[in-house]
Amino acid sequence: MENLAQKMSEFKTKKEQYSYCHDLFCSKRQELYLIEQIMIQTRQEMEEGCKHEWEKDWENRDERSRWKCKHCTKSR
């Protein structure tokens, strides 16, 4: 009987640890999502306010011609 009580106590401890980690993970994921949204909005505002100066992107990816702004790196 003592062995069963000990196992139940260990289970409860592990469950509490799991719950804590799960809650922490969910809150950090939400925090990262909000930061990502701020970054996206800030980049859009930066690109809208930029006086674009287009230059050819010479990286050999495919046959398409590519241009990007040399200030904000927005693609054309």
N, C-alpha and C positions, 0 to 999 in steps of 0.2 A: 504494500500500500504506500509505503514511503517513497518508493521508486516512481510510482505514478504521480504522486504529488510533486516530486522534484521535476519530472518531465513536463508537467503542466505549468509549473513556475517558469521553466526555461522557455516553453512555447510562448507564454505571455510576454516574457522579456523580448524574445525575437519579434513577436508581433508588434510590440511597441516601437522597437527599433525600425522595423519596416514602415510602419505608419509615419514615423517622424521623417524618414528618408523620402518617402513618397510625397508627403506634404511639402518638404523643402524643394524637391525636384520640380513639382508643379508650380510653386511660387517663382522659382528661378527661371523656368521656361516662360512664364508670363512676363517676367521682367525683361528677358531677352527679346521677346516679341515686341514689347513696347519700345525698346531701344532700337530695334530694327526699323520700326515704323518711323521713328524720329530721324534715323539716318536716311531713309528713302525720301522723306519730305524735305530734309535739308539739302540733299543732292539735287532734287528737282528745283528747289529755289535757287541753288547755286547755278545750275545750268540755264535757268530762265534769265538770270541776271548777268550771265557771261556775254561778253562781246566776242563771239566765236571767231576764231581764226583757223580755218580748215586747212589741214595738211594731209597728204596722202599717207595711208598706213601701209607700209611696205612689207609687213609680215606676210609670208607666203602661206596662206591658209587654203585658198581656193582661187578660182578664176575670176571671182567678182572683184570689182574695184571698190575699195573702202576708203573712207575719209573720216578723220576725227579732229576734234578741236584740240589745239595744242595747249590750251589753258585748262579746260575742264574734262577733257578726254571723252566728251559726248560724241557718239557716232552720228554720221549724217545719213 
